[in-house]
Amino acid sequence: MAKSGAIRVGIGGWTFEPWRGSFYPDGLAQKSELDYASRHVTAIEINGTFYGTQKPESFAKWHDETPDDFVFALKGPRFSTNRRVLAEAGPSIERFVGSGIVRLKAKLGPINWQMAATKAYQPDDFEAFLALLPKEVEGIALRHVVEVRHQSFMTPDFPALLARYGVAAVFADEPDYPYFFDPTADFVYVRLQCAREEEPAGYPPQVLDTWARHAGVWTAGGMPEDLPRIDPKRRVNKTPRDVFVFMINGFKPKAPFAAMALIERLKG
């Protein structure tokens, strides 16, 4: 077993007009933006899969345009999560998994199933949803993470349930949503959403230093002592974990700079 997991740091998508002339050099062709971004960050979370089905050829193209060690996380389709009864999401999940995501090959990272902010925790229905998430597709193992945004999930039953299925929970710094850091899978998935315009790298240097330390602790199988857990009494296995950190929202024009600043800290 590896002594530590891998750390990936990235952004949400690569097509964003305010990045042109700031992150992207002046005059860079839009068709070259993914190639450029993938050589300055180590992962990208694709949001387009949340809104609609992508073509298999698109996944293959994204695979071919990026470095060998690059990773794409995917947002699961909203048709699977924005529904009253999650247990009925099976056909939607199957369509998504069979839509050609395997064309990403080894670059296929976790799938983020984002729940609506109004979606409350209903244990039986949520477990039925977890049971629908496939472990693999065409021989490629799948990793799943759920992003919950309703305070009713702040119960010890929730991380215990995720752990039984080997599914992770999104850890976020968004103050309006649940704030917890209970490891429940063999990877950790962080979405940082509080970048500020006045900060050159989106976040103050000391905050980026802290996230770099947290990532190092997680990869070694530990749990940062200064982060809250829903159930601090639940035993967490001390096994190496891969870590994915995405700079998503807040002041989005600073997202690439926050990601690159964190990557620099992790090189040491």
Residue, then its C-alpha position, 0 to 999 in steps of 0.5 A: m500500500a502507498k504510504s500517502g495518497a495523491i493530491r490534485v488541485g484544480i478549478g471548475g471548467w476551463t471556459f470563462e471569459p474573465w480568465r482571458g487576458s488574466f489567467y489565459p495569455d492575450g491572444l490564446a485561441q479558445k480551442s487551446e484553453l483546456d490544453y493551457a489550463s491542464r498544464h497549470v492545474t492538475a484537475i478540472e471539475i466539469n460542470g457541463t455534465f450536470y446540465g446535459t449529456q455530453k458526447p462520447e467524442s467530447f470525453a475522448k477529446w478532453h482525454d487526448e488534449t491533457p497531460d497523462d497524469f491529469v484528472f477530470a472530476l464530473k458533476g453527476p446530472r441534475f436529473s439524478t439529484n434534483r428529484r423528490v425521490l432519490a430512489e427513482a434515479g436509477p435510469s438517469i444514473e445509468r444513462f450518465v454512466g453509459s454516456g461515454i465517460v469511460r472515454l476519459k480512461a485513467k483520467l476519470g476522477p470522482i463523480n460529484w452528485q450535488m444535492a439541491a440546497t433544499k434537499a433534506y436528509q431522508p435516511d432510507d431514500f438516501e441509502a437507496f440512492l447510494a445503492l444505485l451508484p455503480k462501482e465500475v463501468e467497463g472495467i474502470a472503477l468509479r469513485h462517488v462523492v455527494e455534495v449535501r447542502h441542507q443542515s438536516f444532514m448534520t447527524p452521525d447517521f449520515p457519515a456512518l451511512l456514507a462509510r458503509y458504501g465507500v462514498a465521500a462527502v464534499f467538504a466545503d468552506e461555504p458558510d451557508y452550507p453544512y461545514f463538516f470534515d468526516p472522511t468516509a472513503d479512500f479519498v477526500y474531495v474539497r470545494l473551496q468557494c470563498a475566494r476574494e477579489e482583493e486577494p492576489a491569489g483569492y485566499p490569504p497566504q495563511v489560509l492557503d498554507t493551512w489547506a496545504r497542511h490539511a491535504g498532507v494530513w489527509t494523504a497520510g491517513g490522518m484527520p486535521e485536528d482543527l476541522p469539525r466533524i459531524d461524529p468525532k467519536r466515529r473511528v476513522n481508518k488511518t489509511p492513505r487517501d487521495v485528495f482533490v481540491f477545487m477552487i470553485n466559486g467566490f470571486k471566480p476570476k481568482a480561482p486559477f491563481a488560488a489553485m496554482a498558489l496551493i500547488e506551489r505550496l504542495k511542491g515543498 
